[in-house]
């Protein structure tokens, strides 16, 4: 198999050998000597980068299972879910006499209608009901002293600690 050459084909053989010797010597002086191989040889070998490349192209990255959260992360998730349930339960007791209890207590947010940034909904503002667009949401971390952080989506209105939205009033 022919090796690659960095010199033009018009040079004479002795000139090209002389250039090869000089470039080989200068590259060895700096401690960097690169052996050029055809792409087919690199891809078919089972060493180094070619092995990584082979694994990357032959395995499906989505088939890998996500890492399971344990320890503090798992405890924080359980605590946050418990707090969200308590908040929804408190809303149910407050709005207990209303006809559409589940819609009002849970805010119409659930697994079938997830609340996300830039989503729209109706908000009770005083005695008016207005259209609102979610700007950003915050939820609290796992423990009592947990910090508030931004949430991009939520399946429970009780899991949110702050909800910022833009209201639109009806104009005639």
N, C-alpha and C positions, 0 to 999 in steps of 0.2 A: 504494500500500500504506500502511496506517495505521501511524503511529509510536506507540510506547508513550508513555504519559504517567504520571508518578508522582503526579499529583493526582487526587482523587476526581472522578467525573463530575458531581457536583452543583454544582460551582463554576461561576460564570458565566464566559463567554468572556473578558471583560476582566480579571477577577480571575486567571484561569489564565494569561493572557498576562503580567500583572504579576508573578506568582510565577515564571514561566519566565524573565523578564528578570532578576529578582533572583538566582535560583539560577544562571543562566548567568554573570552578572557575578561572583558570589562564587566560583564554581568557576574562572573564568578568573583571578581574583586569586591564587588558590593555584596556578595553573598546571596545573590538572587539569580538563579538559573532556572528558566522556565522551559519545560519540555512541551512543545505544542503537539497535540494529538487531534485527529479528526473527531468531529462531534459524535459520530457513530460509535467510536471506541469509548468515549467518555460515558455516554448514556448506557452502554451495554456492560460496563464494569460494575462490580458490586462493592466499590470502596468509596469512602468519603462522600463528597457532594452527590455523586451519582446515586448512591444508595438512598440518601435523603430525598433526592428528586424522584427516584423510583417509588419510594413509599408514599410520597406526597401525591403522586399522580395515580397510584393504584389503590389507595385506601380512601374511603369516604369519610371526610371529617365530621359530617353530621351524624354518622353512626356512633360516634363516641358518646358515652353517657356523661352528662354534666356531673361535676363533683358534688357529692352530698355534703350539705352544711352540717357541721357538728359543733359542739361546744357552745361558746358565747353567741355565735351567729344563729344557731338553731334556737337557743333560748330566747334571743331577742325577737325572732320571728313569731314564736309561740306567744310571747308576752304582748306583742303588738296586735296579734289576731284576737287575743282575749280582751284587750282594751277596746278594740273596734266593736266587738259583740256587746260589751257593756254599754257603750255609747248608743248603739242602735236600740238596745233594750230600754234605756232611759228615755229615748225618743218615743218608743211605743207606749210607755206609761203616761207621758205628757200628752200625747195626741190620741189617747185610748178611745175617746168617744167619737172620733171622726169616722166617716163612712169609708174613706179610702186610706185606712190606717197604714198598710205596708208601703204604699207609694209615698206618703208623707213622711213617715218615720225613717225610711231608708233613702229618701230623696230620689227615688227612681233609679238608684245606682245599684248594680248587682253584676253577677257574672255574665248575664245576657246583655246588659247595657253598661259598659265600662266608662268611667269618667276619665277623660284625657285632657291634656292641654289643648286649647283652641276648640274645645267642643262647646255646644250650646245647650242651654236648658232654661227652665223658668225658675225665678226666684221671687219669694215673697219679701217685698220691701215695704214695711209699714202696713198700710191697708191695701197696697197695690201689688199686683203680680206683673213682673216685667221679664223681658227676655235678657239673658245674661250669657256672656262668652267667657270661659275659663281662661285666665291669663297664666296663673301658676298655682301650684299646690304644694303644701308642706306636710310632712308627716313626722312624728316623733320616733326616735330610736327605741330600742328594746327596753332598757331599764328606766327607773324613775328619773334619773339624771341624764337620760339620753338626749342628744342634741336633735334639733329639728333639721331636716334636710329636704331638698326638693323631691317631689314625686311626679313622675311623668304620666302615670296612670294609676287608677285605684278602682278596685271592685267593691269597696265599701265606703260609704260616706263617713262612717264612724272611725275609719283608719286615718282620716285627715285631721290635722290639728289646725291648719290655716288654709283658707281657700280664697284666692284673690280673683275677682271677676269684673268684667266691664258690663254695666247694665245699659240697656237700650229702652228708652221710654217711647211710648206710642205718641206720635205727633199727628195732629189733624190737619 
